[in-house]
Amino acid sequence: DADVTQTPRNRITKTGKRIMLECSQTKGHDRMYWYRQDPGLGLQLIYYSFDVKDINKGEISDGYSVSRQAQAKFSLSLESAIPNQTALYFCATSDPTSGGSNEQFFGPGTRLTVL
Amino acid sequence: AQSVAQPEDQVNVAEGNPLTVKCTYSVSGNPYLFWYVQYPNRGLQFLLKYITGDNLVKGSYGFEAEFNKSQTSFHLKKPSALVSDSALYFCAVRDVYSGYALNFGKGTSLLVTP
């Protein structure tokens, strides 16, 4: 969805390096999410945010941190990358109205390789 | 726990034939269920959702899904498959305990052959 953008699209880094993945959205949604996709495992939730002051851990937050710089921006950081963090990372947004019945809109993904 | 399961890693179907991609759910309370499709090198695209109401839900690209409470299933269907439908399909359920994030199944790869 062009309304949700992610940079970079591809990144190769080395073990121990710090790396930041960025997500921006123009949909005006308060809720933003970071997921990780591994082959055969589906997507797993890393962090989610309801607004700039409300950030919460997901099921696989260890080794990751996030920053919600503004309503439209939600960044994911790997403080010290390790090879098993090699994966496809997705950012998503959703409209908080309707009690959570609304679908999420996904960015195109960032393919991260940690050597 | 709110979870879904997709029992098939891959589904093969000939073009023009009907297709079904299976999904079962396990939730406490009323399930909010979703189907997404992922094409190669693309993000996930929303197909359809079940919140309440009619058990047959119609979505994008001619897809539909049938909610069956007694069988706790939410199978994705299409009457006539196209080669362009070949992609990875994910079933998901809303997780009320994680900020309304989605809990995804492992995905089912659909291959439609000419």
Chai-1 contact restraints between the chains, C-beta under 6 A:
chainA,res_idxA,chainB,res_idxB,connection_type,confidence,min_distance_angstrom,max_distance_angstrom,comment,restraint_id
A,Y33,B,A101,contact,1.0,0.0,6.0,A-B,restraint_1
A,G40,B,K106,contact,1.0,0.0,6.0,A-B,restraint_2
A,G42,B,F104,contact,1.0,0.0,6.0,A-B,restraint_3
A,G42,B,G105,contact,1.0,0.0,6.0,A-B,restraint_4
A,G42,B,K106,contact,1.0,0.0,6.0,A-B,restraint_5
A,G42,B,G107,contact,1.0,0.0,6.0,A-B,restraint_6
A,L43,B,F104,contact,1.0,0.0,6.0,A-B,restraint_7
A,L45,B,S98,contact,1.0,0.0,6.0,A-B,restraint_8
A,L45,B,A101,contact,1.0,0.0,6.0,A-B,restraint_9
A,Y48,B,G99,contact,1.0,0.0,6.0,A-B,restraint_10
A,Y48,B,A101,contact,1.0,0.0,6.0,A-B,restraint_11
A,N56,B,G99,contact,1.0,0.0,6.0,A-B,restraint_12
A,G100,B,R94,contact,1.0,0.0,6.0,A-B,restraint_13
A,G100,B,Y100,contact,1.0,0.0,6.0,A-B,restraint_14
A,S101,B,Y32,contact,1.0,0.0,6.0,A-B,restraint_15
A,S101,B,I51,contact,1.0,0.0,6.0,A-B,restraint_16
A,E103,B,F46,contact,1.0,0.0,6.0,A-B,restraint_17
A,E103,B,K49,contact,1.0,0.0,6.0,A-B,restraint_18
A,F106,B,G43,contact,1.0,0.0,6.0,A-B,restraint_19
A,F106,B,L44,contact,1.0,0.0,6.0,A-B,restraint_20
A,G107,B,G43,contact,1.0,0.0,6.0,A-B,restraint_21
A,P108,B,G43,contact,1.0,0.0,6.0,A-B,restraint_22
A,G109,B,G43,contact,1.0,0.0,6.0,A-B,restraint_23
